[in-house]
Every structure is written in C-alpha cells, then in structure tokens.
Amino acid sequence: MKERRIFLVLVLVFLAAYFIPFTRLNVQNALMEAFLMVQEYARQHVLLCLIPAFFIAGAIAVFISKESVIKLLGPKAKKTLAYGIASVSGTILAVCSCTVLPLFSGIYIRGAGIGPATTFLYSGPAINILAIILTAKVLGAKIGLARALGAVAFSVVIGLLMQLFFRREDEKKRSQNDFISSEGSKDDKPLWKTALFMATMIGILVFLNWAKADPSIKVWYLIYRIKWVLGGALLLVLAWMLVRWFKKDELKEWTFSTWVFAKQIFPLLLGGVMVAGFLLGRPGHEGIIPSSWVAQLVGGNSLWANLFASVAGAFMYFATLTEVPILQGLLGSGMGQGPALALLLAGPALSLPSMLVIRSVMGTKKTIVYILLVVVMATITGMIYGRMAG
C-alpha cells in the first residue's frame, strides 16, 4: 500500500511537471501566491499558534489520563456535559481551523467520543467572540447574531449526527479504551497542578494570538495592548512549573509526544496551505481561480449560490478574523446575505489544509461525512437566513 502511494505521488508530480503551462502569467502568479501564502502562514501562525498548540496536544496525551477524558467527553459521558464543554470552547480559543487541529487530535486520541470531539473541532475556530463582534460591527447586527447562534447550534448538531452515524465504531473504541486504560495514572500529581499547567499553556496560546480589536471594544482592545505582557508573564509561570513540578523523564515524554503530533500534522498543513494559495490566492490577491468568478457565483439566494459559498468556504483557508474583510468585499461585489452567512459558517471551521489533517486523525469516511455535514448545514442555514433577511 505504501509503495502504491509513493508511485501515485510520483505519477502526479510527473503529470504536473509535464502539463502545467508554467509560461502563462496567471499560472506563474498562482504559483507565487502559493509560496507567498505558505510564507505568510509560517510567519503569522507557526511560532505563536501551531507550536503552542502542539505542546498542549502533547501535554493532553501525556499528563491527562484517558479516564478523565472519557469521563468528560467519552461516548458514554453525559451529553449535556460533554457537548456543553465542547461547544463553548471557541469562546476561549481564538484560533483558526488549523491551530485547533492538534488540540482536537489530542483529545480524540486520548478517548473523547466522535461526537464531542467533532463538536470541539467545529466550535474551536467558529465560536470566536471577537470574530462574532467584528462580524456584527462590520457586516451588520443581524448577520453577527445569526453567525453566533448558527455556530453554537451547528457544533452541537454536527457532533450529535457524527455520534449517531458512527455509534458502533465509537462503542468499539470505548471498549478498547476500557481494556487499555488499566495503565493507571502516570504520576501522583494533584489534579489542581495538572489543571493549572494546562490553563497556563492555553492562556499563552490565547493571549499571544489575541487579534487587534476596535478601540471602542475597550476590554478586548486593552487585552490586545498588553497581550505581550500577559503572554510573557504566563511563559515565566510555565517555566517555573516545569522546573518545580515535573521530572526529567516526564518532560522527555512530553517533548516526544509533541513531536509525534507535529510530524503528523505540520507537513499536511503546509501542503494544504500551498494548494489553497495556488487555487484561490491570499486575501485581496488572485490565484488560478479568478475572484470575480467567485463573486458572480454567490449572488442572490439560490440553492446553487448558497451551496457554492459553503463549498468555497470549506476549501478556502481563513486566518482568524480575515473572513470578515473578505466577506465585506464580496458583499460589495453583489454577494447575497444567505451565501454570506453560509460562507461564515463553513469557512472558519474548515479548510483544505484542515481536511488533510482530519483525515489522518479519524479516517477518510468520517472526514467525508464531517465535511458534508458542515457544507449541507451551512447551505440550508444560508438559504433560510437569506429569505428572512430578504
């Protein structure tokens, strides 16, 4: 199987090298956009977003017992508790669809049920308070409220449907976890120490990536002004914890676990970002697909316009908060209100890079079902909102 994959990759590379018309200006521009998007991603998201997320995922895998994850988020956990925790996570994590992936991978591998795990996967980037406020301020209160309500409802419904569709596989996973979980606790640390350690790392991730807010939103703007102070203080606290609370062997195991996540996820993300840049370009720039085509296809409130907006949003890569100015431009070019909401609901939670990583974590079948659920629900919600707004 591995040899077949290598052969297929070689064939695809040969065909691309043979047939792509590199002498054409639009192809050259698209290739430049691909590399520029990778560079932009590396400069803006890797050091402050991905690396902290990898370390948090590694810590979940090493320092949090399977029993704890299964009790809170497992297939047999109380639904109100499991989905409640998973669905509100986005209010804490102001991250994009790629940064949430190591965290999703960590809790899923550690024993979370497919339902709560996919609820977390969707809600992480979608239910971002700052993004919702910015949406309401720039695009209007109605669409801001619709985005907030739609994202919360989406995350829970998608999780429940994933749990329903893959209940048997989840029960099998639960049985295997019960069999393996005799490993016991890895150390005798008090729960409060582990909780503070995880909270400190999450705080570092959140504050270092706090986006610039409108000065009229005083609390968020103040946090933005002092985010480096807050992040630096938490880094010092984290360093003190590592020295005082952890043994050398534990730190080695944590580092190795972090490396496993990075090795699995990072190459797929970079490859996906490059393809997304080639096809659609960076915000405000052209890829191989002209942005004018996109603007023409999402006018009105037809089924096709909403479906296209959902699919386009699912494959595009949005850094945190960038979806709002992009939509502002599309609305000015004639985009309908329904397709705008559809793109807002599908875009931040999915992207081509994230699809590649999700497939590597939970398999092709579950990934396809998850993508279809996001696209179909975004399309339906967009049509309903478009009729109400029109």
C-alpha positions in Angstrom: 0.0 0.0 0.0 2.8 2.4 0.9 4.6 1.7 -2.4 1.4 2.3 -4.3 1.1 5.7 -2.6 4.7 6.6 -3.5 4.1 5.6 -7.1 0.9 7.6 -7.3 2.7 10.7 -5.9 5.5 10.3 -8.4 3.0 10.0 -11.3 1.1 13.1 -10.1 4.3 15.1 -9.9 5.4 14.0 -13.4 2.0 14.9 -14.9 2.0 18.3 -13.2 5.6 19.0 -14.4 4.6 17.8 -17.9 1.2 19.5 -18.4 1.1 22.7 -16.3 1.7 25.7 -18.6 4.3 27.4 -16.4 5.0 30.1 -19.1 1.5 31.6 -18.7 1.3 34.6 -16.4 -1.7 33.5 -14.5 -0.1 30.2 -13.6 3.1 32.0 -12.6 1.1 34.3 -10.4 -0.8 31.4 -8.8 2.5 29.6 -8.1 3.8 32.8 -6.5 0.6 33.1 -4.4 1.1 29.5 -3.2 4.6 30.2 -1.9 3.6 33.6 -0.5 0.7 32.1 1.3 3.0 29.4 2.8 5.4 32.2 3.9 2.6 34.3 5.4 1.3 31.2 7.2 4.8 30.4 8.5 5.3 34.0 9.7 1.9 34.6 11.3 0.8 31.2 12.6 3.5 28.7 13.2 5.6 30.2 16.1 2.7 31.6 18.1 -0.2 29.4 17.1 0.9 25.9 16.0 3.8 25.3 18.2 1.9 26.1 21.5 -1.0 24.0 20.2 1.4 21.1 19.5 2.8 21.3 23.1 -0.8 21.5 24.5 -1.8 18.4 22.5 1.4 16.6 23.7 0.5 17.5 27.3 -3.0 16.2 26.9 -1.6 12.9 25.6 1.0 12.5 28.4 -0.4 14.3 31.5 -4.1 13.8 31.3 -5.4 10.3 31.9 -7.7 8.6 29.5 -10.2 8.1 32.3 -10.5 11.8 32.7 -11.1 12.5 29.0 -13.5 9.6 28.7 -15.4 10.7 31.8 -15.9 14.2 30.4 -16.0 13.7 26.6 -16.3 10.0 26.0 -19.1 8.2 24.2 -20.9 7.4 27.4 -20.4 10.8 29.1 -23.4 12.9 30.0 -24.4 14.6 26.7 -25.2 17.9 28.4 -21.8 18.0 30.0 -19.8 16.6 27.0 -21.4 18.8 24.3 -21.6 21.8 26.7 -17.9 21.7 27.3 -17.1 21.1 23.6 -19.4 23.7 22.1 -18.3 26.7 24.2 -14.6 26.1 23.7 -14.5 28.6 20.9 -15.2 31.4 23.3 -11.9 30.7 24.9 -9.8 29.7 21.9 -9.5 32.5 19.3 -7.8 30.1 16.8 -8.2 29.2 13.1 -9.2 25.9 11.7 -5.6 24.7 11.5 -4.5 25.7 15.1 -7.4 23.7 16.6 -6.3 20.5 14.9 -3.5 19.4 17.3 -5.9 20.0 20.3 -8.7 18.0 18.5 -6.2 15.3 17.7 -5.0 15.2 21.4 -8.5 14.8 22.9 -9.7 12.4 20.2 -6.7 10.0 20.5 -7.0 10.2 24.3 -10.5 8.8 24.3 -13.0 11.6 23.5 -16.1 10.4 21.6 -16.5 11.2 18.0 -19.5 13.5 18.8 -17.9 15.8 21.4 -14.6 15.7 19.6 -16.1 17.0 16.3 -18.2 19.5 18.2 -14.9 20.8 19.6 -13.3 20.7 16.2 -16.1 22.9 14.7 -16.6 25.2 17.7 -12.9 26.0 18.3 -12.5 28.3 15.3 -16.2 29.1 14.7 -17.4 30.4 18.0 -14.9 33.2 18.4 -16.3 36.1 20.4 -14.1 38.7 18.9 -14.8 37.4 15.3 -18.6 37.5 16.0 -18.4 41.0 17.4 -16.4 42.2 14.4 -18.9 40.5 12.1 -21.8 42.4 13.7 -19.9 45.7 13.6 -18.7 45.5 10.0 -21.4 43.4 8.3 -24.4 44.2 10.5 -26.0 43.1 13.7 -28.4 40.6 12.1 -25.7 38.6 10.4 -23.5 38.8 13.5 -26.3 37.3 15.7 -27.1 34.7 13.0 -23.4 33.7 12.9 -23.3 33.3 16.7 -26.5 31.3 17.0 -25.7 29.3 14.0 -22.2 28.3 15.1 -23.3 27.2 18.5 -26.2 25.1 17.1 -24.0 23.8 14.3 -21.4 22.5 16.6 -23.8 20.5 18.7 -25.9 19.2 15.8 -22.8 18.1 13.9 -21.4 16.3 16.9 -24.7 14.6 17.6 -25.1 13.4 14.0 -21.5 12.2 13.9 -22.1 10.3 17.1 -25.3 8.8 15.6 -23.6 7.8 12.3 -20.5 6.2 13.9 -22.0 5.0 17.2 -20.9 1.4 16.7 -17.3 2.4 15.9 -17.3 4.7 18.9 -18.6 1.9 21.2 -15.8 -0.3 19.9 -13.3 2.4 20.6 -14.8 2.8 24.1 -14.4 -1.0 24.7 -10.7 -0.9 23.6 -10.1 2.2 25.8 -11.6 0.3 28.8 -9.3 -2.6 28.0 -6.2 -0.4 27.7 -7.0 2.0 30.5 -5.6 -0.3 33.2 -2.4 1.6 32.7 -3.4 3.8 35.6 -2.2 7.3 36.4 1.3 8.2 35.1 2.2 10.2 38.2 0.8 11.2 41.5 0.4 14.9 40.7 -2.7 16.6 42.3 -5.4 17.4 39.8 -5.1 21.1 40.5 -1.5 21.1 39.4 -2.3 19.5 36.1 -5.3 21.9 35.6 -3.1 25.0 36.3 -0.4 23.7 34.0 -2.9 23.2 31.1 -4.7 26.5 31.8 -1.3 28.3 31.7 -0.5 26.9 28.3 -3.9 27.7 26.9 -3.6 31.2 28.3 -0.3 31.6 26.4 -1.9 30.4 23.2 -4.9 32.7 23.6 -3.1 35.9 24.6 -0.1 35.7 22.2 -2.6 35.4 19.3 -5.1 38.0 20.5 -6.1 39.9 17.4 -6.3 43.6 17.2 -9.8 44.9 18.3 -11.7 48.0 17.6 -10.7 50.7 20.2 -14.5 51.1 21.0 -14.5 47.5 22.4 -12.4 48.6 25.4 -11.8 45.3 27.2 -10.7 43.4 24.1 -8.6 46.4 22.9 -6.9 46.6 26.3 -6.0 42.9 26.2 -4.6 43.4 22.7 -2.4 46.3 24.0 -0.9 44.3 26.9 -1.0 40.8 25.2 2.8 40.5 25.2 3.0 41.3 28.9 0.3 38.8 29.7 1.9 36.1 27.4 5.4 36.8 28.8 4.1 36.6 32.4 2.4 33.2 31.7 5.6 31.9 30.0 7.6 32.7 33.2 4.9 30.9 35.2 5.1 27.9 32.8 8.9 27.8 33.2 8.6 27.8 37.0 6.1 24.9 36.8 8.3 22.9 34.5 11.3 23.2 36.9 9.4 22.6 40.1 6.6 20.2 39.2 8.0 17.9 36.6 10.7 15.2 36.4 13.2 15.0 33.6 11.6 11.7 32.2 8.2 13.4 32.1 9.5 16.3 30.2 11.2 14.0 27.7 7.9 12.0 27.2 6.0 15.3 26.7 8.6 16.5 24.1 8.4 13.2 22.2 4.5 13.3 22.2 4.6 16.9 20.9 7.0 15.8 18.2 4.6 13.0 17.1 1.7 15.4 16.7 4.0 17.9 14.8 5.3 15.2 12.5 1.8 14.0 11.7 0.1 17.4 11.2 2.6 20.0 10.1 3.6 18.6 6.6 -0.1 18.2 5.7 -0.9 21.7 6.8 1.9 23.3 4.7 0.9 21.2 1.7 -2.7 22.2 2.1 -1.9 25.9 2.5 0.2 25.8 -0.7 -2.6 24.2 -2.7 -5.2 26.7 -1.3 -2.9 29.6 -2.2 -2.4 28.3 -5.7 -6.2 27.9 -6.3 -7.6 30.9 -4.6 -4.6 33.2 -3.6 -4.2 35.3 -0.5 -7.0 37.7 0.6 -7.0 40.5 -1.9 -4.9 38.6 -4.5 -5.7 36.3 -7.4 -4.9 32.5 -7.5 -5.6 30.3 -10.5 -9.3 30.8 -9.9 -10.3 34.5 -10.5 -12.0 36.1 -7.5 -14.5 37.6 -10.0 -15.8 34.1 -10.7 -16.5 33.6 -7.0 -18.3 36.9 -6.7 -20.5 36.2 -9.7 -21.4 32.7 -8.4 -22.6 33.8 -5.0 -25.1 36.5 -5.9 -28.7 36.1 -4.9 -30.0 33.5 -2.5 -30.5 30.4 -4.7 -29.6 26.9 -3.7 -26.6 27.0 -6.0 -25.3 30.3 -4.6 -25.5 29.0 -1.0 -24.0 25.6 -1.9 -21.2 27.2 -3.8 -20.5 29.6 -0.9 -20.4 26.7 1.5 -18.1 24.6 -0.6 -15.8 27.6 -1.4 -15.7 28.5 2.3 -14.9 24.9 3.2 -11.9 24.8 0.9 -10.5 28.3 1.4 -8.1 29.0 4.2 -9.1 31.8 6.6 -6.7 33.1 9.3 -8.5 34.3 12.4 -10.7 37.3 11.6 -9.7 37.6 7.9 -13.1 36.2 6.8 -14.8 39.5 7.8 -13.0 41.8 5.4 -13.1 39.2 2.6 -16.9 39.0 3.0 -17.1 42.7 3.1 -15.5 42.9 -0.3 -17.7 40.0 -1.7 -20.9 41.7 -0.3 -19.8 44.9 -2.1 -19.5 42.9 -5.3 -23.1 41.6 -5.1 -22.9 38.6 -2.8 -26.2 37.6 -1.2 -26.9 37.7 2.5 -27.6 34.0 2.6 -24.4 32.9 0.9 -22.5 35.3 3.1 -23.8 33.5 6.2 -23.2 30.1 4.6 -19.5 31.1 4.0 -19.2 32.4 7.5 -20.4 29.1 9.0 -18.4 26.8 6.7 -15.2 28.8 6.2 -13.6 29.4 9.6 -14.2 25.8 10.7 -12.9 24.0 7.6 -10.1 24.5 5.1 -8.3 22.3 2.6 -5.3 22.0 5.0 -7.5 21.0 7.9 -9.3 18.4 5.8 -6.0 16.6 5.1 -5.1 16.5 8.8 -8.6 15.5 10.0 -8.4 12.5 7.5 -5.1 11.4 9.0 -6.7 11.5 12.5 -10.1 9.9 12.1 -10.0 8.3 8.7 -11.5 9.0 5.2 -15.1 8.0 5.9 -15.6 10.1 9.0 -13.8 13.1 7.4 -16.1 13.0 4.3 -19.2 12.8 6.5 -18.0 15.7 8.6 -17.3 17.9 5.6 -20.7 17.0 4.1 -22.5 17.9 7.3 -20.8 21.2 7.5 -21.5 22.1 3.8 -25.1 20.9 3.8 -26.0 22.6 7.1 -24.3 25.8 6.1 -26.2 25.7 2.8 -29.6 25.2 4.4 -29.0 27.8 7.1 -27.8 30.3 4.4 -31.0 29.8 2.4 -33.2 30.2 5.5 -31.4 33.4 6.6 -31.3 34.8 3.0 -35.1 34.5 2.8 -35.6 36.1 6.2 -33.1 38.9 5.5 -34.5 39.5 2.0 
